Amino acid sequence: MRNNISLILHIVKQVIAYFLYYTGLSRYILKKKLNNKITVLTYHRVLPSNKRKYSFTHQAIMVTPENFAMQLSLLKECFEILDVHALADSINELKNETDPKCIITFDDAWFDNYDYAYSILEEHSCPAIIFAPTDYVASDKTFWQEELGRLIWSAKQTGSQQSLKLLARYQIESDESDLDSQKNKIMNYVRSLKVKPYEEIDAIISDFTNLNPQDAYPIVDRHMTWEQLNKLSDNGIAIGSHACSHRILTKIDKYETKIELSKSKDIIEKKLNKPVKWIAYPNGDYHKEIGRLANEIGYEYGFGTIYGHLDENTDLYNINRLNVNDAVASNRPMFMATLLGIF
């Protein structure tokens, strides 16, 4: 029953989106709604479909290269795409009558931003900014969600008594025959842990690491190198901070937060020999004290994840953004409806 309702809702959304797009109403609404505003888009991963089966990143932050190219084409038709270096001047212009503008941002500095997104951005002559978590750049580490997902998957495939006991201890089912179903359940379980203290998450990771799992999967959940970030920085892509450890700043104390903000800024500036004026908060979690610290350390802008647009009244240390993924932007009509906040 639930699947039927989801299918019906999906069809209804598609019908509405196509009607608005092909009647020209969506462009009319966009012009009226987004004049004197800057739309900041959040991307994470641009990964081909054939590589996703090896990834433990949630689909909610993925687009295919083909969809990314389509989205850039539409953005160029409807917006002035801004270089983040010109953000201050663009904000000042919002006091006057201006056409819709947008900024393209990427969180996490995934390798596929370099391997796939960069060439598409170049082809469309689009500037962008990538927010890098410095602990992971040029490292064999990845975020705890991807690490734990891979460890649990390996435990399931091993099927040893020790693995089965550990899976049962954490109430993770181990008897599905369908691999996609197994993987989805693992990722949903991992996603449910985001509210847990880091100590508890680290303990779970340690338990599964102690199994010494054998994993034949290619590793696609990895981050860029400093050489790659330097190349991007020299070719129209700004680099900002995504803190150091990617820990949620509202879950750690003020002292640790200050280190995360200042150390990451220092590292990027030394590695790239360019000033870093922008911070994107891990997971978008924010409070005023974090913004005050960011200002004190020398950032000029802070980016969150709450849906919305930037206007002349926006808190520049908590800039709203719009997350893009294949589910909400797989074709031009749906992407347009997403940009307008219809769905």
ZICOR-V190949 format. One record per residue. N is the residue number from 1. RES is the residue in one letter. PHI is phi in whole degrees, -180 to 180 (999 if undefined). BURIAL is I if it has 9 or more other C-alpha atoms within 8 Angstrom, else O. Layout:
BEGIN
n & res & phi & burial
N & RES & PHI & BURIAL
N & RES & PHI & BURIAL
END
This chain:
BEGIN
n & res & phi & burial
1 & M & 999 & O
2 & R & -62 & O
3 & N & -63 & O
4 & N & -65 & O
5 & I & -64 & O
6 & S & -62 & O
7 & L & -65 & O
8 & I & -63 & O
9 & L & -62 & O
10 & H & -63 & O
11 & I & -65 & O
12 & V & -61 & O
13 & K & -61 & I
14 & Q & -63 & I
15 & V & -62 & O
16 & I & -62 & O
17 & A & -63 & I
18 & Y & -66 & I
19 & F & -61 & O
20 & L & -64 & I
21 & Y & -71 & I
22 & Y & -82 & O
23 & T & -91 & O
24 & G & 84 & O
25 & L & -67 & I
26 & S & -65 & I
27 & R & -69 & I
28 & Y & -64 & O
29 & I & -63 & I
30 & L & -60 & I
31 & K & -62 & I
32 & K & -72 & O
33 & K & -79 & O
34 & L & -109 & I
35 & N & -59 & I
36 & N & 63 & I
37 & K & -138 & I
38 & I & -116 & I
39 & T & -94 & I
40 & V & -105 & I
41 & L & -96 & I
42 & T & -107 & I
43 & Y & -112 & I
44 & H & -125 & I
45 & R & -119 & I
46 & V & -119 & I
47 & L & -128 & I
48 & P & -60 & I
49 & S & -58 & O
50 & N & -72 & O
51 & K & -101 & I
52 & R & -69 & I
53 & K & -64 & O
54 & Y & -96 & I
55 & S & -102 & I
56 & F & -114 & I
57 & T & -85 & I
58 & H & -68 & O
59 & Q & -61 & O
60 & A & -67 & O
61 & I & -127 & I
62 & M & -125 & I
63 & V & -134 & I
64 & T & -81 & I
65 & P & -57 & I
66 & E & -64 & O
67 & N & -68 & I
68 & F & -62 & I
69 & A & -62 & I
70 & M & -61 & I
71 & Q & -66 & I
72 & L & -63 & I
73 & S & -60 & I
74 & L & -69 & I
75 & L & -60 & I
76 & K & -66 & I
77 & E & -74 & O
78 & C & -109 & O
79 & F & -133 & I
80 & E & -88 & I
81 & I & -88 & I
82 & L & -92 & I
83 & D & -79 & I
84 & V & -60 & I
85 & H & -64 & O
86 & A & -97 & O
87 & L & -63 & I
88 & A & -60 & O
89 & D & -63 & O
90 & S & -67 & O
91 & I & -65 & I
92 & N & -62 & O
93 & E & -72 & I
94 & L & -65 & I
95 & K & -69 & O
96 & N & -103 & O
97 & E & -75 & O
98 & T & -130 & I
99 & D & -75 & I
100 & P & -58 & I
101 & K & -126 & I
102 & C & -146 & I
103 & I & -127 & I
104 & I & -103 & I
105 & T & -123 & I
106 & F & -127 & I
107 & D & -99 & I
108 & D & 96 & I
109 & A & 57 & I
110 & W & -65 & I
111 & F & -59 & I
112 & D & -72 & I
113 & N & -61 & I
114 & Y & -81 & I
115 & D & -72 & O
116 & Y & -123 & I
117 & A & -68 & I
118 & Y & -60 & I
119 & S & -65 & I
120 & I & -73 & I
121 & L & -61 & I
122 & E & -63 & O
123 & E & -60 & O
124 & H & -96 & O
125 & S & 54 & O
126 & C & -109 & I
127 & P & -76 & I
128 & A & -160 & I
129 & I & -131 & I
130 & I & -115 & I
131 & F & -98 & I
132 & A & -105 & I
133 & P & -87 & I
134 & T & -65 & I
135 & D & -65 & O
136 & Y & -106 & I
137 & V & -67 & I
138 & A & 56 & O
139 & S & -130 & I
140 & D & -91 & O
141 & K & -87 & O
142 & T & -142 & I
143 & F & -64 & O
144 & W & -62 & O
145 & Q & -63 & I
146 & E & -68 & I
147 & E & -62 & I
148 & L & -69 & I
149 & G & -57 & I
150 & R & -67 & I
151 & L & -65 & I
152 & I & -67 & I
153 & W & -58 & I
154 & S & -63 & I
155 & A & -62 & I
156 & K & -64 & I
157 & Q & -70 & O
158 & T & -64 & I
159 & G & 68 & O
160 & S & -72 & O
161 & Q & -60 & O
162 & Q & -63 & O
163 & S & -65 & I
164 & L & -62 & I
165 & K & -64 & O
166 & L & -68 & I
167 & L & -62 & I
168 & A & -66 & I
169 & R & -59 & O
170 & Y & -98 & O
171 & Q & 57 & O
172 & I & -105 & I
173 & E & -63 & O
174 & S & -131 & I
175 & D & -117 & O
176 & E & -72 & O
177 & S & -95 & O
178 & D & -83 & O
179 & L & -66 & O
180 & D & -63 & O
181 & S & -64 & O
182 & Q & -59 & I
183 & K & -64 & I
184 & N & -62 & O
185 & K & -68 & O
186 & I & -61 & I
187 & M & -68 & I
188 & N & -68 & O
189 & Y & -63 & I
190 & V & -61 & I
191 & R & -60 & O
192 & S & -68 & O
193 & L & -83 & O
194 & K & -60 & O
195 & V & -85 & O
196 & K & -81 & O
197 & P & -63 & O
198 & Y & -62 & O
199 & E & -61 & O
200 & E & -68 & O
201 & I & -64 & I
202 & D & -61 & O
203 & A & -66 & O
204 & I & -65 & O
205 & I & -60 & I
206 & S & -61 & O
207 & D & -59 & I
208 & F & -76 & I
209 & T & -65 & I
210 & N & -66 & O
211 & L & -73 & I
212 & N & 51 & O
213 & P & -67 & I
214 & Q & -99 & O
215 & D & -128 & O
216 & A & -93 & O
217 & Y & -66 & O
218 & P & -61 & O
219 & I & -92 & O
220 & V & -111 & O
221 & D & -96 & I
222 & R & -142 & I
223 & H & -114 & I
224 & M & -73 & I
225 & T & -98 & I
226 & W & -67 & I
227 & E & -61 & O
228 & Q & -66 & I
229 & L & -63 & I
230 & N & -63 & I
231 & K & -63 & O
232 & L & -63 & I
233 & S & -62 & I
234 & D & -83 & O
235 & N & -132 & O
236 & G & 88 & O
237 & I & -110 & I
238 & A & -75 & I
239 & I & -120 & I
240 & G & -118 & I
241 & S & -92 & I
242 & H & -122 & I
243 & A & 67 & I
244 & C & -98 & I
245 & S & -92 & I
246 & H & 67 & I
247 & R & -71 & O
248 & I & -70 & I
249 & L & -67 & I
250 & T & -75 & O
251 & K & -101 & O
252 & I & -121 & I
253 & D & -80 & O
254 & K & -60 & O
255 & Y & -62 & O
256 & E & -65 & O
257 & T & -61 & I
258 & K & -62 & I
259 & I & -65 & I
260 & E & -57 & I
261 & L & -73 & I
262 & S & -77 & I
263 & K & -65 & I
264 & S & -63 & I
265 & K & -62 & I
266 & D & -62 & O
267 & I & -63 & I
268 & I & -63 & I
269 & E & -63 & I
270 & K & -72 & O
271 & K & -71 & O
272 & L & -104 & I
273 & N & 57 & O
274 & K & -144 & O
275 & P & -69 & O
276 & V & -114 & I
277 & K & -108 & I
278 & W & -128 & I
279 & I & -129 & I
280 & A & -109 & I
281 & Y & -74 & I
282 & P & -53 & I
283 & N & 67 & O
284 & G & 79 & I
285 & D & -73 & I
286 & Y & -153 & I
287 & H & -144 & O
288 & K & -57 & O
289 & E & -64 & O
290 & I & -65 & I
291 & G & -63 & I
292 & R & -64 & O
293 & L & -64 & I
294 & A & -59 & I
295 & N & -64 & I
296 & E & -62 & O
297 & I & -78 & O
298 & G & 120 & O
299 & Y & -74 & I
300 & E & -102 & I
301 & Y & -144 & I
302 & G & -127 & I
303 & F & -115 & I
304 & G & -105 & I
305 & T & -132 & I
306 & I & -69 & O
307 & Y & -66 & O
308 & G & 160 & O
309 & H & -126 & I
310 & L & -92 & I
311 & D & -133 & I
312 & E & -68 & O
313 & N & -101 & O
314 & T & -69 & O
315 & D & -70 & O
316 & L & -72 & I
317 & Y & -106 & I
318 & N & -151 & I
319 & I & -76 & I
320 & N & -70 & I
321 & R & -140 & I
322 & L & -120 & I
323 & N & -75 & I
324 & V & -116 & I
325 & N & -148 & I
326 & D & -63 & I
327 & A & -64 & O
328 & V & -107 & I
329 & A & -151 & I
330 & S & -89 & I
331 & N & -151 & O
332 & R & -62 & I
333 & P & -60 & I
334 & M & -70 & I
335 & F & -64 & I
336 & M & -63 & I
337 & A & -63 & I
338 & T & -66 & I
339 & L & -59 & O
340 & L & -85 & I
341 & G & 73 & O
342 & I & -72 & O
343 & F & -114 & O
END
